[in-house]
Amino acid sequence: MLILIYSTMIIRKVLEKDLEVIFQVGESENNFQVGEDIPSFWPKDILQKWIKSDSDITLISEDKNVIIGYILSSYHEPTRKAVIENLWVHPKYRNQGIGSQLLGECVKLLIKKGARYICALTKDEFVVSFFEKKGFERGDSFVWMIKLT
C-alpha cells in the first residue's frame, strides 16, 4: 500500500471507508457537475469498483485522519491514455501544495503504469492555470457532448 507522509499529512490509496466522504464532496461541489440540476457525480457503486481497479489511480490526502483532498484518475491500458477525473482539496487547505502533491503522485504512478497521454477536463480558469503550472498544455477546444440515460 502506498503511503507518503508530509508532516502530519499523508497521501495514500483510496479505501472503501473513504467513499462516503468522496461521494458527499462530489455531490456538493459545483465544479463536478455536468449540467444544472443534474446529479452527475460518480455513483457509489462506480466509486467502489474504481477503487478496487488495478489500473486506475485513486489517492487520498489526510491530515490527522481527516480527508483533506483526493484525486481520481482512470487509465486505459490499450491506448495508454489516462484521465484526471476529479481533483479536490478542502477549502481550508488550499494554496498549501496539497493539490500539487496529489497530482504529482498520481502522474508519477500513471507513468509507471505506462501512461503516455494524460489529460484533464475543466471549465474553471483557476484549475486551467494550476494544470499549466504542472506542465500540462491547453489542448484543442471541443464541445463536450453528453447523453444522460
C-alpha positions, 0 to 999 in steps of 0.5 A, a space after each residue: 500500500 502506498 503511503 507518503 507522509 508530509 508532516 502530519 499529512 499523508 497521501 495514500 490509496 483510496 479505501 472503501 471507508 473513504 467513499 462516503 466522504 468522496 461521494 458527499 464532496 462530489 455531490 456538493 461541489 459545483 465544479 463536478 457537475 455536468 449540467 444544472 440540476 443534474 446529479 452527475 457525480 460518480 455513483 457509489 457503486 462506480 466509486 467502489 469498483 474504481 477503487 478496487 481497479 488495478 489500473 486506475 489511480 485513486 489517492 487520498 490526502 489526510 491530515 490527522 485522519 481527516 480527508 483533506 483532498 483526493 484525486 481520481 484518475 482512470 487509465 486505459 491500458 490499450 491506448 495508454 491514455 489516462 484521465 484526471 477525473 476529479 481533483 479536490 482539496 478542502 477549502 481550508 487547505 488550499 494554496 498549501 501544495 496539497 493539490 500539487 502533491 496529489 497530482 504529482 503522485 498520481 502522474 508519477 504512478 500513471 507513468 509507471 503504469 505506462 501512461 503516455 497521454 494524460 489529460 484533464 477536463 475543466 471549465 474553471 480558469 483557476 484549475 486551467 492555470 494550476 494544470 499549466 503550472 504542472 506542465 500540462 498544455 491547453 489542448 484543442 477546444 471541443 464541445 463536450 457532448 453528453 447523453 444522460 440515460 
